[in-house]
Amino acid sequence: MQHEMRAEYEEGSSGRVAGAPVMIWHMVRGAGTAALCGRELAADAETLPAEEWGAAEETRCHSCDAVYLREVP
């Protein structure tokens, strides 16, 4: 199963704005917009490859973290 990281922005920010501050990173399946924790994320939010999960400077969603670690070998 493929995963990718998708950003959630601070209130009032959007992925359409270059350099918008990322509040927290979530993990989604494939190129979807529904995070593993159930939160619906913006379709235009920044994405990163799943391999960056431990390297992102911003906070990672703890719930997504738990589910993701159970889904990957």
C-alpha positions in Angstrom: 0.0 0.0 0.0 1.4 3.4 -0.9 1.2 6.3 1.5 2.2 10.0 1.3 2.4 12.8 3.8 -0.1 15.7 3.5 0.1 19.0 5.3 -2.6 20.6 7.6 -2.2 24.3 7.8 -2.7 26.8 10.5 -6.2 28.4 10.6 -6.6 30.8 7.6 -3.7 29.4 5.7 -3.9 27.4 2.4 -1.6 25.2 0.4 -2.2 27.6 -2.5 0.0 30.2 -0.7 3.7 29.6 -1.2 5.4 29.1 2.2 2.2 28.7 4.1 3.0 27.5 7.7 2.4 23.8 8.2 0.7 23.1 11.5 1.0 19.3 11.4 1.7 16.5 9.0 -0.7 13.7 8.4 -0.3 10.4 6.5 -2.8 9.5 3.7 -3.2 6.3 1.6 -2.2 6.8 -2.0 -2.8 10.3 -3.2 -6.0 10.7 -1.1 -7.1 13.6 1.1 -8.4 11.6 4.1 -5.7 11.2 6.7 -5.3 7.9 8.5 -6.6 9.6 11.6 -9.9 10.4 9.8 -9.3 14.2 9.3 -10.2 15.5 5.8 -7.3 17.5 4.3 -7.3 20.1 1.6 -6.7 18.7 -1.9 -4.2 21.5 -2.6 -2.1 20.8 0.5 1.6 20.2 0.2 2.6 16.6 0.0 5.8 14.7 0.7 6.8 11.1 0.1 6.2 8.7 3.0 9.9 8.3 3.4 10.1 11.8 4.8 7.8 10.9 7.8 10.6 11.0 10.4 12.5 13.9 8.8 9.9 16.6 8.7 10.6 19.5 11.1 6.9 20.1 11.9 4.9 17.9 14.2 3.5 14.6 13.0 0.0 13.5 13.8 0.3 10.9 16.6 -2.8 9.0 15.4 -1.6 8.8 11.8 1.8 7.7 13.1 0.3 4.8 15.0 -1.8 3.6 12.0 1.0 4.1 9.5 3.4 2.1 11.6 0.9 -0.8 11.6 0.4 -0.7 7.9 4.0 -0.7 6.7 6.4 -3.6 7.0 
